[in-house]
Amino acid sequence: MTRLPPYIETAWVEGAHEISGLDHLGVKGPCINIYGQLLPGITNVTDRARYFSFYTWVIWKLDQLDRRKKEEIRDNIRKADCLLTLIYQRHAIKSSEDETIHAGSATGSNTFSKIIKNANEKDKIKLSDYADLNNYKERYFKNPYGGLGQYYIGSLRDLYILKGDLSSGSIRYTKERGEQLAKAFDKSVNGELFWSYIDKDVVSVKSLDNLSSFCLCHLKDSSDEKELLTSILFAKDDYVQDKGKIRQPTLMLYLDLVAQLQNQERLDVNLFRNVIYGQSFPDKSEWNISDNLAITHKKWHTYVLNEILSVALQGLMHGMLASCLADTDNSLSKSKTINGLIDGFIQCEIGRDTLRFLKKNTFAELVQYAQSTLPSISEWQNDKHELKCVIDIENISKEDNKKEELIKITRKSAWVLVCLAYRLSSIEDPYEHFEFPKGYYDYYPINLSSFKQNAENIWMKQTTEKWFVWVLKKWIVEGHISVALRKLRYQSESTFKIRPEEDEYEIVETVLPGFTNPRFVQTRQVLIDLGIFKVSSDGYIQLTELGNSLI
């Protein structure tokens, strides 16, 4: 006789949350890992240098006031965040300067800029109205610990300025760096007045003027604070960790770039990427990199090389998916097999055009052709250059998905892959200067090393069409489904653009190719805040006297 279990539990299973996703092929992961290794302590959300000092000072001040309970730490951080952003917004209005100088990237700016702009000087603002976590309508920020918890805590720990944990209440400042930085900040501001408004929970708009020394723009006037922050970021103090030794040469590379660029163009992330990869400036002169920065430059060159691979494959995915979705009777967007999806694309007009464009019969012949026609790596402004091509891919993909645009994208994507096979043939180990965690390639199988191995051991023996089909099948379709299944399993998030149904595969939407953000904008702003860079009246980034002294 079969025995039944003593009880049966039933439960509703919630469906996966559908999101757009960011890295549908897992190709951006290595890029992000690389720039994370090269710029520890600065992230894509640590936008202003003075927040490093301010949040450290808040933790230090709570220690002086003996407010160490977890709830006290949380509530005081939130009120301090609110008061600080009100100060920034008020100072921006009173100074009549560009608002971003004073309040750019301030926590809660969207909320408080409206309040300050619509308020009279005698109006009073109750901080807890916006700091209260339960006041969903007026709340300035969702994270319980405001901008510190959302943006800066990881960096402050990486920089060994703070230690411990916010949620447990164990957060502390370090003696070696944090205490010194907090005291330097305290010297430059009226801390007693600031905390009196925190305790009263009310501040008038007019009273904010008495606290203008807290503004982001005043870091340049706080000499001790500025010197300490510069010393920490450039690893010049007595307490230097390995991460500081890694970050310092990257910052020095930035300074060297600005020194030699000499106002040729406005320095943004695109120019940074171009000059790093080509080691040449817009006027085609060579960037003469000193021996002590050569390895750091090579590391950043590897980052851009990985970006080129990433955008090319994203472009190919976009071209394939958008082409199939554009089919009027939807016959190309559904198939019982993965091979059926790929065959449909290969046989459609855009797929056929790409193969005709490639011309050569074998992949080996394609690489030989690239060798004879590809411009030198320094000629990044040439239309056939792989970097110029991926920039075009990103720009064209933002336009309408018309046939002409999709043809350009798929052509350029395929050509870039051929170019990379040639470029990588002369590089023994693309990642020789990097360390990845054990098993990293299992999660990110599409990378420069696997590209080189496949190019030399598999693709060189294939016809052009077989190579093209291989990339589409292994890295675009199967690669995407593998990434989407992993996100579904571990994060309960559905990011499928090619959805496996019960008896077929269906293309549901396309994706736009794009570059990662290598913390360049944030680092540039931090160096401006510290008075190492300055912006000329024409918008050019230049070195200050302090910047030149660091070089």
C-alpha positions as CSV (number, residue, x, y, z in Angstrom):
1,M,0.0,0.0,0.0
2,T,1.4,3.4,-0.9
3,R,1.7,5.8,2.0
4,L,0.8,9.4,1.5
5,P,2.9,12.2,3.1
6,P,1.4,13.5,6.3
7,Y,0.7,16.9,4.8
8,I,0.9,18.7,1.5
9,E,1.9,22.4,1.3
10,T,0.7,24.5,-1.6
11,A,1.8,28.1,-2.5
12,W,1.4,30.6,-5.2
13,V,4.5,31.0,-7.3
14,E,5.0,34.6,-8.5
15,G,5.9,35.1,-12.1
16,A,9.3,36.5,-13.0
17,H,9.6,40.3,-13.1
18,E,10.1,41.4,-16.7
19,I,12.8,44.0,-17.1
20,S,14.7,45.4,-20.1
21,G,18.1,44.3,-19.0
22,L,21.5,45.8,-19.7
23,D,23.9,43.0,-20.9
24,H,22.0,40.5,-23.0
25,L,25.1,38.7,-24.2
26,G,27.3,39.0,-21.1
27,V,29.8,40.9,-23.2
28,K,29.8,44.0,-21.1
29,G,30.8,42.1,-17.9
30,P,34.6,41.9,-18.7
31,C,34.6,45.6,-19.7
32,I,33.1,46.6,-16.3
33,N,35.4,44.3,-14.4
34,I,38.4,45.8,-16.1
35,Y,37.6,49.5,-15.4
36,G,36.6,48.4,-11.9
37,Q,40.1,47.0,-11.4
38,L,41.7,50.2,-12.8
39,L,39.7,52.8,-10.8
40,P,38.9,51.4,-7.4
41,G,37.3,54.0,-5.0
42,I,35.6,55.9,-7.8
43,T,32.4,54.6,-9.3
44,N,29.8,55.6,-11.8
45,V,27.7,57.1,-8.9
46,T,30.4,58.9,-6.9
47,D,29.9,62.1,-8.8
48,R,31.4,64.7,-6.4
49,A,34.6,64.7,-4.4
50,R,33.2,66.6,-1.3
51,Y,30.7,63.9,-0.5
52,F,33.7,61.7,0.5
53,S,34.5,64.4,3.2
54,F,30.9,65.2,4.1
55,Y,29.7,61.7,4.8
56,T,32.8,60.9,6.8
57,W,32.3,64.1,8.8
58,V,28.7,63.1,9.6
59,I,29.8,59.7,10.9
60,W,32.5,61.4,13.0
61,K,30.1,64.0,14.3
62,L,27.6,61.3,15.4
63,D,30.4,59.8,17.4
64,Q,31.1,63.1,19.0
65,L,27.4,63.5,19.8
66,D,27.2,60.0,21.1
67,R,24.5,59.1,18.6
68,R,25.4,55.5,17.9
69,K,22.1,53.7,17.9
70,K,21.2,52.3,14.5
71,E,18.0,54.3,14.2
72,E,19.9,57.5,15.3
73,I,22.5,57.0,12.6
74,R,20.0,56.4,9.9
75,D,17.7,59.3,10.8
76,N,20.6,61.8,11.3
77,I,22.2,60.8,8.0
78,R,18.9,61.3,6.2
79,K,18.3,64.8,7.7
80,A,21.9,65.8,7.0
81,D,21.5,64.7,3.4
82,C,18.3,66.8,3.1
83,L,19.9,69.9,4.7
84,L,23.0,69.6,2.6
85,T,21.2,69.5,-0.7
86,L,19.0,72.5,0.4
87,I,22.3,74.4,1.0
88,Y,23.6,73.4,-2.4
89,Q,20.4,74.5,-4.2
90,R,20.2,77.8,-2.3
91,H,23.8,78.6,-3.0
92,A,23.3,77.9,-6.7
93,I,20.5,80.4,-6.9
94,K,22.3,83.1,-4.9
95,S,25.5,82.7,-6.9
96,S,23.8,83.1,-10.3
97,E,26.3,80.6,-11.7
98,D,25.7,77.3,-13.5
99,E,23.7,75.2,-11.0
100,T,25.8,72.1,-11.7
101,I,28.8,73.8,-10.1
102,H,27.0,73.9,-6.7
103,A,24.3,71.2,-6.8
104,G,25.3,68.9,-9.7
105,S,24.6,65.3,-8.8
106,A,23.5,66.2,-5.3
107,T,21.4,63.6,-3.5
108,G,17.7,64.5,-3.7
109,S,18.2,67.4,-6.2
110,N,15.0,66.6,-8.1
111,T,13.0,67.1,-4.9
112,F,14.8,70.1,-3.3
113,S,15.5,72.2,-6.4
114,K,11.7,72.7,-6.9
115,I,11.3,73.5,-3.2
116,I,14.0,76.1,-3.2
117,K,13.0,77.7,-6.5
118,N,9.4,78.1,-5.4
119,A,10.1,79.2,-1.8
120,N,10.3,82.7,-0.2
121,E,13.3,83.6,2.0
122,K,11.1,83.5,5.2
123,D,9.6,80.1,4.4
124,K,10.6,77.3,6.8
125,I,11.4,73.8,5.7
126,K,10.8,70.8,8.0
127,L,13.6,68.3,7.3
128,S,11.7,65.3,8.6
129,D,8.9,65.8,6.1
130,Y,11.4,64.7,3.4
131,A,13.7,62.5,5.5
132,D,10.9,60.3,6.9
133,L,11.1,56.9,5.2
134,N,7.4,56.4,5.6
135,N,6.4,59.6,3.9
136,Y,6.2,58.1,0.4
137,K,4.8,61.3,-1.2
138,E,7.4,63.7,0.0
139,R,10.4,61.4,0.7
140,Y,13.6,62.6,-0.9
141,F,15.3,59.2,-1.3
142,K,14.3,55.6,-1.0
143,N,17.5,54.1,0.4
144,P,17.3,54.1,4.2
145,Y,20.8,55.7,4.4
146,G,20.4,58.2,1.6
147,G,23.2,59.0,-0.7
148,L,25.7,57.4,1.6
149,G,24.0,54.1,1.5
150,Q,23.1,54.2,-2.2
151,Y,26.3,55.7,-3.7
152,Y,29.3,56.4,-1.5
153,I,29.6,53.7,1.3
154,G,31.4,51.2,-1.0
155,S,33.9,53.7,-2.2
156,L,34.6,55.1,1.3
157,R,35.3,51.6,2.5
158,D,37.5,50.9,-0.6
159,L,39.4,54.1,0.2
160,Y,39.8,53.0,3.8
161,I,38.1,56.2,5.0
162,L,35.1,54.4,6.6
163,K,34.7,50.8,7.8
164,G,31.9,48.7,9.2
165,D,28.3,48.4,8.1
166,L,25.5,50.9,8.0
167,S,22.5,48.5,8.4
168,S,24.0,47.0,11.6
169,G,25.0,50.4,13.0
170,S,28.7,49.3,13.1
171,I,29.8,52.0,10.7
172,R,32.9,53.9,11.9
173,Y,35.6,56.2,10.5
174,T,39.2,55.0,10.3
175,K,41.8,56.6,12.5
176,E,44.4,56.7,9.7
177,R,42.2,58.5,7.1
178,G,38.7,59.1,8.2
179,E,39.3,61.0,11.4
180,Q,41.8,63.3,9.7
181,L,39.5,64.0,6.8
182,A,36.5,64.6,9.1
183,K,38.5,67.1,11.2
184,A,39.7,68.9,8.1
185,F,36.2,69.3,6.9
186,D,35.0,70.4,10.3
187,K,37.6,73.3,10.3
188,S,36.1,74.7,7.1
189,V,32.4,74.7,8.0
190,N,30.1,75.9,10.8
191,G,29.3,72.4,12.1
192,E,27.5,73.6,15.3
193,L,25.0,75.6,13.3
194,F,24.5,72.8,10.8
195,W,23.6,70.3,13.6
196,S,21.4,72.8,15.4
197,Y,19.1,72.8,12.4
198,I,19.2,69.0,12.4
199,D,18.1,68.9,16.0
200,K,15.4,71.6,15.5
201,D,14.3,69.7,12.4
202,V,13.5,73.1,10.8
203,V,15.4,75.6,8.7
204,S,14.4,78.8,7.0
205,V,15.4,79.4,3.4
206,K,17.2,82.5,4.4
207,S,19.2,80.6,7.1
208,L,20.7,78.4,4.5
209,D,22.9,81.3,3.4
210,N,24.8,81.0,6.7
211,L,25.8,77.5,5.7
212,S,27.1,78.1,2.2
213,S,30.6,76.9,3.3
214,F,29.2,73.4,3.0
215,C,28.6,73.8,-0.7
216,L,30.4,71.5,-3.2
217,C,32.0,74.5,-4.8
218,H,33.9,75.4,-1.5
219,L,36.1,72.3,-1.5
220,K,38.7,74.3,-3.4
221,D,38.8,76.8,-0.5
222,S,39.2,74.1,2.2
223,S,43.0,73.6,1.9
224,D,43.5,70.9,4.5
225,E,40.5,68.9,3.3
226,K,41.5,69.2,-0.4
227,E,45.1,68.2,0.4
228,L,43.9,65.1,2.3
229,L,41.5,64.0,-0.4
230,T,44.2,64.5,-3.1
231,S,46.7,62.5,-1.0
232,I,44.2,59.7,-0.5
233,L,43.1,59.4,-4.1
234,F,46.6,59.7,-5.5
235,A,48.0,57.3,-2.8
236,K,50.5,59.8,-1.4
237,D,49.7,59.5,2.3
238,D,51.3,57.2,4.9
239,Y,48.5,54.6,4.7
240,V,48.6,53.2,1.1
241,Q,46.7,50.1,0.2
242,D,47.2,48.0,-3.0
243,K,44.0,49.5,-4.4
244,G,45.4,53.0,-4.1
245,K,48.5,51.9,-5.9
246,I,46.3,50.7,-8.8
247,R,44.2,53.9,-8.9
248,Q,47.1,56.3,-8.8
249,P,48.6,55.5,-12.2
250,T,45.2,55.8,-13.9
251,L,44.7,59.2,-12.4
252,M,48.3,60.1,-13.5
253,L,47.4,58.9,-17.0
254,Y,44.4,61.3,-17.0
255,L,46.7,64.2,-16.1
256,D,49.2,63.2,-18.7
257,L,46.5,63.1,-21.3
258,V,45.2,66.5,-20.5
259,A,48.7,68.0,-20.5
260,Q,49.4,66.7,-24.0
261,L,46.0,67.2,-25.5
262,Q,46.4,71.0,-25.4
263,N,42.9,72.1,-26.1
264,Q,42.5,70.1,-29.3
265,E,39.0,69.0,-28.4
266,R,36.7,69.0,-25.4
267,L,37.7,66.0,-23.3
268,D,34.7,63.6,-23.0
269,V,34.4,59.9,-22.6
270,N,34.4,59.4,-26.4
271,L,37.6,61.3,-27.0
272,F,39.1,59.5,-24.0
273,R,38.2,56.1,-25.6
274,N,39.6,57.2,-29.0
275,V,42.9,58.5,-27.7
276,I,43.5,55.6,-25.4
277,Y,43.0,53.1,-28.2
278,G,44.8,54.8,-31.0
279,Q,47.5,56.5,-28.7
280,S,47.1,59.5,-30.9
281,F,45.3,62.9,-30.7
282,P,42.7,64.4,-33.0
283,D,45.5,66.3,-35.0
284,K,47.0,62.8,-35.6
285,S,50.1,63.6,-33.4
286,E,51.3,60.7,-31.2
287,W,50.6,60.6,-27.5
288,N,54.0,60.1,-26.0
289,I,53.4,58.0,-22.9
290,S,56.2,57.8,-20.4
291,D,57.6,54.4,-19.4
292,N,56.1,54.5,-15.9
293,L,52.5,54.8,-17.4
294,A,53.0,52.4,-20.3
295,I,51.5,49.4,-18.5
296,T,48.5,51.4,-17.3
297,H,47.9,52.7,-20.8
298,K,48.1,49.1,-22.1
299,K,45.5,48.0,-19.5
300,W,43.1,50.8,-20.6
301,H,43.8,49.8,-24.3
302,T,42.6,46.3,-23.4
303,Y,39.5,47.8,-21.9
304,V,38.7,49.6,-25.2
305,L,39.6,46.5,-27.2
306,N,37.0,44.6,-25.1
307,E,34.5,47.4,-25.7
308,I,34.9,47.1,-29.5
309,L,34.2,43.4,-29.3
310,S,31.2,44.1,-27.0
311,V,29.6,46.7,-29.3
312,A,30.2,44.7,-32.5
313,L,28.4,41.7,-31.1
314,Q,25.6,43.8,-29.7
315,G,25.3,45.4,-33.1
316,L,25.1,42.0,-34.8
317,M,22.4,41.0,-32.3
318,H,20.4,44.2,-33.0
319,G,20.8,43.8,-36.7
320,M,19.5,40.2,-36.6
321,L,16.6,40.7,-34.2
322,A,15.4,44.0,-35.8
323,S,15.6,42.5,-39.3
324,C,13.5,39.5,-38.3
325,L,11.0,41.7,-36.4
326,A,10.6,43.9,-39.5
327,D,9.4,41.0,-41.5
328,T,5.8,41.8,-42.5
329,D,4.3,38.3,-41.9
330,N,6.4,37.5,-38.8
331,S,7.7,34.3,-40.4
332,L,11.3,35.2,-39.5
333,S,10.6,36.0,-35.8
334,K,9.4,32.5,-34.9
335,S,10.9,29.1,-35.4
336,K,10.8,25.6,-33.9
337,T,14.6,25.6,-33.7
338,I,17.5,28.0,-33.2
339,N,18.9,27.0,-36.5
340,G,15.5,27.9,-38.1
341,L,15.8,31.5,-36.7
342,I,19.4,31.8,-38.0
343,D,18.5,30.4,-41.4
344,G,15.7,32.9,-41.7
345,F,18.0,35.8,-41.1
346,I,20.7,34.5,-43.4
347,Q,18.2,34.1,-46.2
348,C,16.5,37.5,-45.7
349,E,17.8,40.6,-47.6
350,I,19.9,42.0,-44.8
351,G,21.6,38.7,-44.0
352,R,22.3,38.0,-47.7
353,D,23.7,41.5,-48.1
354,T,26.1,41.1,-45.2
355,L,27.5,37.9,-46.7
356,R,27.9,39.6,-50.1
357,F,29.6,42.5,-48.4
358,L,32.2,40.2,-46.8
359,K,33.1,39.0,-50.3
360,K,35.7,36.4,-49.4
361,N,35.0,32.7,-49.4
362,T,36.7,31.8,-46.1
363,F,37.3,33.5,-42.8
364,A,41.1,33.1,-43.2
365,E,40.8,35.1,-46.5
366,L,38.7,37.8,-44.7
367,V,41.5,38.2,-42.0
368,Q,44.1,38.5,-44.8
369,Y,42.0,41.1,-46.5
370,A,41.8,43.0,-43.2
371,Q,45.5,42.9,-42.8
372,S,46.0,44.5,-46.2
373,T,43.3,47.2,-46.0
374,L,42.9,48.0,-42.3
375,P,44.2,51.5,-41.3
376,S,46.9,51.6,-38.6
377,I,45.6,51.5,-35.0
378,S,46.4,55.2,-34.6
379,E,44.1,56.3,-37.5
380,W,40.9,56.0,-35.3
381,Q,39.2,58.7,-37.4
382,N,39.3,56.5,-40.6
383,D,35.9,55.1,-41.6
384,K,37.3,51.5,-41.9
385,H,38.9,51.6,-38.4
386,E,37.3,49.2,-36.0
387,L,36.8,51.9,-33.3
388,K,35.1,54.3,-35.8
389,C,32.9,51.5,-36.9
390,V,31.6,50.6,-33.5
391,I,30.9,54.3,-32.8
392,D,28.9,54.4,-36.0
393,I,27.1,51.2,-34.9
394,E,25.9,52.8,-31.7
395,N,24.9,56.1,-33.4
396,I,23.1,54.4,-36.3
397,S,21.1,52.1,-34.0
398,K,19.5,55.1,-32.4
399,E,17.8,56.0,-35.7
400,D,14.8,54.3,-37.1
401,N,15.2,50.6,-37.8
402,K,14.9,51.1,-41.6
403,K,16.5,48.6,-43.9
404,E,19.3,50.9,-44.9
405,E,20.3,51.4,-41.2
406,L,20.2,47.7,-40.4
407,I,22.3,46.9,-43.4
408,K,25.0,49.4,-42.2
409,I,24.9,48.0,-38.7
410,T,25.3,44.3,-39.7
411,R,28.0,45.1,-42.2
412,K,30.0,47.1,-39.8
413,S,29.5,44.6,-37.0
414,A,30.8,41.7,-39.1
415,W,33.7,43.8,-40.4
416,V,34.8,44.7,-36.8
417,L,34.9,41.1,-35.8
418,V,37.2,40.4,-38.8
419,C,39.4,43.3,-37.8
420,L,39.6,42.1,-34.2
421,A,40.7,38.7,-35.4
422,Y,43.7,40.4,-37.2
423,R,44.5,42.8,-34.3
424,L,44.4,40.0,-31.7
425,S,46.7,37.7,-33.7
426,S,49.7,39.7,-32.6
427,I,48.7,39.7,-28.9
428,E,49.7,36.5,-27.0
429,D,47.4,37.0,-24.0
430,P,44.8,39.8,-24.1
431,Y,44.4,39.8,-20.3
432,E,48.0,39.3,-19.2
433,H,47.8,42.3,-16.9
434,F,44.5,41.4,-15.2
435,E,43.2,38.9,-12.7
436,F,39.7,37.5,-12.8
437,P,38.0,35.5,-10.0
438,K,38.0,31.8,-10.3
439,G,35.3,30.6,-12.7
440,Y,34.8,34.1,-14.1
441,Y,34.9,32.9,-17.7
442,D,32.1,30.4,-16.9
443,Y,29.8,33.4,-16.4
444,Y,31.3,35.5,-19.2
445,P,32.4,33.0,-21.9
446,I,32.4,35.7,-24.6
447,N,35.7,37.7,-24.1
448,L,38.9,38.6,-25.8
449,S,40.6,35.3,-24.9
450,S,37.8,33.1,-26.2
451,F,37.5,35.3,-29.3
452,K,41.2,34.8,-30.0
453,Q,41.1,31.0,-29.4
454,N,38.0,30.6,-31.6
455,A,39.5,32.7,-34.4
456,E,42.7,30.8,-34.5
457,N,41.5,27.3,-33.9
458,I,38.0,27.1,-35.3
459,W,37.1,30.0,-37.6
460,M,40.2,30.0,-39.7
461,K,39.1,26.6,-41.0
462,Q,35.6,27.7,-41.9
463,T,33.9,29.3,-44.9
464,T,32.7,32.8,-44.4
465,E,29.1,31.7,-44.2
466,K,29.8,28.9,-41.7
467,W,31.8,31.4,-39.5
468,F,28.9,33.9,-39.7
469,V,26.4,31.2,-38.7
470,W,28.7,30.0,-35.9
471,V,28.8,33.5,-34.3
472,L,25.0,34.0,-34.7
473,K,24.2,30.6,-33.2
474,K,26.8,30.2,-30.4
475,W,27.3,33.8,-29.3
476,I,24.2,35.7,-30.3
477,V,21.2,33.3,-29.9
478,E,22.5,30.7,-27.6
479,G,24.6,33.2,-25.7
480,H,21.6,35.5,-25.1
481,I,19.3,32.6,-24.0
482,S,22.0,31.4,-21.6
483,V,22.4,34.8,-20.0
484,A,18.6,35.3,-19.8
485,L,18.1,31.9,-18.2
486,R,20.7,32.7,-15.6
487,K,19.1,36.0,-14.7
488,L,15.7,34.2,-14.5
489,R,17.1,31.5,-12.2
490,Y,19.1,33.7,-9.8
491,Q,17.3,37.0,-10.0
492,S,13.8,36.0,-11.0
493,E,14.0,38.6,-13.8
494,S,12.9,37.9,-17.4
495,T,15.2,39.6,-19.9
496,F,14.4,37.4,-22.9
497,K,14.6,39.1,-26.3
498,I,14.6,35.6,-27.9
499,R,12.0,33.7,-25.8
500,P,12.0,29.9,-25.7
501,E,8.3,28.9,-25.8
502,E,6.9,25.4,-25.3
503,D,7.3,24.4,-29.0
504,E,9.2,27.3,-30.6
505,Y,11.6,30.2,-30.2
506,E,10.3,33.7,-30.7
507,I,12.1,37.0,-31.1
508,V,10.1,39.5,-29.0
509,E,12.1,42.7,-29.3
510,T,15.6,44.0,-30.2
511,V,18.2,45.7,-28.1
512,L,20.3,48.8,-28.8
513,P,24.1,48.4,-28.7
514,G,26.1,50.7,-26.5
515,F,29.4,51.2,-24.7
516,T,29.9,50.9,-20.9
517,N,30.7,53.9,-18.8
518,P,34.3,53.6,-17.5
519,R,33.9,56.1,-14.6
520,F,35.4,58.8,-16.8
521,V,32.8,61.5,-16.2
522,Q,32.9,61.0,-12.5
523,T,36.7,61.0,-12.3
524,R,36.9,64.1,-14.4
525,Q,34.5,65.9,-12.1
526,V,36.3,64.7,-8.9
527,L,39.5,66.2,-10.4
528,I,37.7,69.4,-11.2
529,D,36.3,69.6,-7.6
530,L,39.8,69.1,-6.2
531,G,41.2,71.9,-8.3
532,I,43.5,69.6,-10.3
533,F,41.5,70.2,-13.5
534,K,39.8,73.4,-14.6
535,V,37.4,74.1,-17.3
536,S,38.3,77.0,-19.6
537,S,35.8,79.5,-20.9
538,D,35.8,77.6,-24.1
539,G,34.9,74.3,-22.3
540,Y,38.4,72.7,-22.6
541,I,39.8,70.7,-19.7
542,Q,43.1,72.1,-18.5
543,L,45.6,71.4,-15.8
544,T,45.8,73.8,-12.9
545,E,49.0,74.7,-11.0
546,L,48.1,71.8,-8.6
547,G,47.7,69.4,-11.5
548,N,51.0,70.4,-12.9
549,S,52.7,69.9,-9.6
550,L,51.3,66.3,-9.4
551,I,52.8,65.5,-12.7
